[in-house]
Amino acid sequence: MMKNIFAKTAMLTSATALGLALSACDSGAENAAENQADAVESASDAAADAIDDQADRMNSASEAAAEATADAVRDAGEAKADAMESAATDKMNP
C-alpha cells in the first residue's frame, strides 16, 4: 500500500511539473490535446484505484492478481496519454 502511495505521489508530481513546463510554450490546440490526454490518464488512474480498493478486500492470491490488473490499467492509460501528447506535439511542430 505504501508503494502505491509513493507511486501516485511521484506520478502526480511528475505530471504537474510536466504540465507546468509545457504550458509555457504550447499553442491552444496543443494544450487542448494535452488536457484530453490528462483526462484519459486520470480516468485510467481512477479505474486502477477502484481495482486496488477491491484488491485490498481479497485474499492474497486474488489481491496480487487484482493489483497486477490495476497496474496494467494504470500503465495503459499513461501510455495512451503519452501517445496523445506526442501526437499533439508532433502535429504542432512538424
Secondary structure in CASP SS format (residue, H / E / C, confidence):
PFRMAT SS
TARGET T0000
AUTHOR 0000-0000-0000
METHOD secondary structure of the structure
MODEL  1
M C 1.00
M H 1.00
K H 1.00
N H 1.00
I H 1.00
F H 1.00
A H 1.00
K H 1.00
T H 1.00
A H 1.00
M H 1.00
L H 1.00
T H 1.00
S H 1.00
A H 1.00
T H 1.00
A H 1.00
L H 1.00
G H 1.00
L H 1.00
A H 1.00
L H 1.00
S H 1.00
A C 1.00
C C 1.00
D C 1.00
S C 1.00
G H 1.00
A H 1.00
E H 1.00
N H 1.00
A H 1.00
A H 1.00
E H 1.00
N H 1.00
Q H 1.00
A H 1.00
D H 1.00
A H 1.00
V H 1.00
E H 1.00
S H 1.00
A H 1.00
S H 1.00
D H 1.00
A H 1.00
A H 1.00
A H 1.00
D H 1.00
A H 1.00
I H 1.00
D H 1.00
D H 1.00
Q H 1.00
A H 1.00
D C 1.00
R C 1.00
M C 1.00
N C 1.00
S H 1.00
A H 1.00
S H 1.00
E H 1.00
A H 1.00
A H 1.00
A H 1.00
E H 1.00
A H 1.00
T H 1.00
A H 1.00
D H 1.00
A H 1.00
V H 1.00
R H 1.00
D H 1.00
A H 1.00
G H 1.00
E H 1.00
A H 1.00
K H 1.00
A H 1.00
D H 1.00
A H 1.00
M H 1.00
E H 1.00
S H 1.00
A H 1.00
A H 1.00
T H 1.00
D H 1.00
K H 1.00
M H 1.00
N C 1.00
P C 1.00
END
